[in-house]
Amino acid sequence: MKITTRAGAVIASAALAALALSSCSGGGTGGSNAGEATDENKPDKLTVAAWMDFPPELLASFEDEYGIEVVVDSFPDGASAQTVLRNGLSSGGAGLSDVHLIELDWWTEMMAVPEDWVELPEIPDRWVDWKVTQGSVDGVITGYGTDIGPLGVAYNEEMMAAAGVATDADSFGEFIGGDAASWQSFLDAGREYVATADNYYIDSLSSAFQAAVNLLPDAFEDPESGKPYNMADNAQIEELFMMFAEAAEDGISAGIPIGHADWGAGFQNRQWATVVTPAWMAGIIAENAAGVPGWRVSSTFPDGGGNWGGSFFSVPATGENTAWAVKLADYLTSPEAAVQWFHTTGQFPSQLEAIASPDIAETENEFFGGQRLGQIYGDLAAAAGDAAAGGYRGENFAGIQTLVTDGIRLVESGSATAQEAWDSVVSEFDALGFDTAD
């Protein structure tokens, strides 16, 4: 397997123990104030907890400018970082770093007690508006945005041509539904593809299903009360689940999502022809599919597009160096830093200046046939508009999503029919004993 993992934004993996947490809310309206960063309170070192590679020059330039060494407390994946953060917050800040990277899907859980976090100063006009809203609690900014994940579909032009269904970007866009593309038309295209091809249409329907869930305004929880909806009565999720599960029954998916041990080998073996690909995944595909020609990113996406993933840098209030930690979080999310992140990890920026930068929009990607991915994903983000912010994510969103997504995997693996898998999801949800919304 060859996977550069950005797993916190890949497949939500909150522990089942977190699922059973009753909905709680912190008092007050936000975190504490960090004070002013001065020479008198300047530390020799700052730590930042994250699970991705940092641009080589970024941390060195901060040290050159301020004389403070920055040490990355590195985690193998987002799930590991989430566990350490959860444990630290529940034990008065023990073991926490000065700055933490927090993934969108588990943001609400980590922000359950706003006083655990430092209130961050507003930086006008740096980010797209909805990113600031996502990174705020009761109107108080507690996270500075890093990337966003505008959604695209990566497809292999050579495989599509061999199957006789599409030969270029325009014909592939029409193949999956054109301007009226929906998840149903995307899945029906998969049925047409496997009827003539000798490989699968998509790597994993569980991943595609997760992307579709992200577009719902209130997938699992009531925005008013924060309580989970009763799964047996959640008609929108059942309908979406059955749509994807029935496609899985029809054999259009290899059932191998990113993070699976065989995902990299699947590219090399040409096992599938499409992957639902948020912007941050494009670089991971290029690495894992190295040497396999024909991969491109479509400018057409079901239901008009959306967002998957994105993170924030936040400062725990219990830290000893909160004033300088805020300055570091600011530095790591500047437009200049965002351009560096894009070229290092492929993360698509949430910073307005960076999005408009020719250094991103006009950069040609050799692996994807010279496509300007920055421009393609910028257009996809613009097409999605405010819907890119995604729907309501309560404290139990990540865990419930994992439970439901695992149901799709049951069908992909041949372990259950679509109906049996849905019944299993409902049963497992009921066993958790949530106090559900009326």
Order of alpha helices (4+ residues) and beta strands (2+ residues): alpha-beta-beta-alpha-beta-alpha-beta-alpha-beta-alpha-beta-beta-beta-beta-beta-alpha-alpha-alpha-beta-alpha-alpha-alpha-beta-alpha-beta-beta-alpha-alpha-beta-alpha-alpha-alpha-alpha-alpha
